[in-house]
Amino acid sequence: MLETLETGLKPWLWPGLSAIFAVVATYVVYRLALALVRHFFSSRTVLRLFLDAADRALGLVVSLLALSGALKAAPDDLPLIENVQQITTLLLVLAMTWASVRLTSAIGEVIVALNPVLEGQWKRARKVETQTRFLVRALNILIVIIGFGAALMTFDSVQHMGASLLASAGVGGLILGFAARPVLSNLLAGMQIALTQPFRIDDVIHVQGEWCWVEEVTATYVVVRVWDLRRLVIPLQWFIENPFQNWSRNSSDLLGTVFIWVDYTMPVEALRQEFRRLLAHSNLWDGKVATVQVTDTSDQAMQVRFLMSASDSSRNWDLRCAVREGLVTFIQENYPAQLPRLRARLVDDPEA
């Protein structure tokens, strides 16, 4: 048995050493070239972004290309040469698919880097980032499907089945489409969202009763960050079929309200002056809207609405809380008798 093994491996001595030398030499040259590029180019340049994203995958691709070239130069009568070449081709296809996915993902990073969020241009930058991430993920899925198909075509048995597969493609397509309907619907919804832009990355939205920010957009779902740092994972199809609020679609400016119930004897003008004083001393108010109105009455008290504006939802929330606390303190200290109270008249019981 050992003699048979030795007889089979002996012809591989020089071709194997040549192949190993070619792979090692090619990889060393690749790493040296990569080091030179990283030395002379900044980490934020386009070339560096591509190389940093796909350096390992590209290293594997060039190594397998060198191995494939060395195997083609080997004698055709080597034992198992066809099997080794087929395995090398299969690995090369998978490596090229990996590299293509990494390079495509880098395209998204490059586009986002070339469109930074500048003052006054945040809307355009978020729009570009959201569309890019949608399209890049859809392209990655397409690349993986093509790469998987190319990997299968390296096997002769699969190639011989090509005619039968084409003949049954119609029925198989219907079955596959029905089985993958949720995934396909989310992919189509993602394309629709990328084109129509109902929301963007970092937009403030109110969805399913939660106040949150759009944190991540994938090909099939959206991750939103709730104000208390919880994460909601929502399928893309949900945004197509259900209404939701976008608080920063055209601008981040937002109006906020504070409602306070007070007695009828409370002077509204005193509340109006204190409200304006609180806003004037707050760095959260943007100076645009400050309105005080009596919006409702009941048999016991009246409701006063304080309307104010802020530059974004977070500052608006903090401003509302500060104003509410200040107004309550003002009423407690200056008009404690005008807090809401229940009026009643005592009547003597004649039977007592």
Buried (B, 14 or more C-beta within 10 A) or exposed (E): EEEEEEEEEEBBEEBBEBBEEBBEEBBEEBEEEBEEBBEEBEEEBBEBBBBBBBBEBBBBBBBBBBBBEBBEEBEEEBEEBEEBBBEBBBBBBBBBBBBBBBBBBBBBBBBBEEBEBEEEEBBEBBBBBBBBBBBBBBBBBEBBEEBEEBBBBBEEEEEEEEEEEEEEEEEEEEEEEEEEEEEBBBBBBBBBBBEEBBBBBBBBBEBEEBBBBBBEBBBBBBBBBBEEEEEBEBBBBBBBEEEBEBBBBEEBBBEBEBEBBBBEEBEEEBBBEBBBEBBEEBEBBBEEBBEBEEEEEEEEBBBBBBBBBBBBBBBBBBBBEBBBEBBEEBBEEEBEEBBBEEEEEEEEEEEE
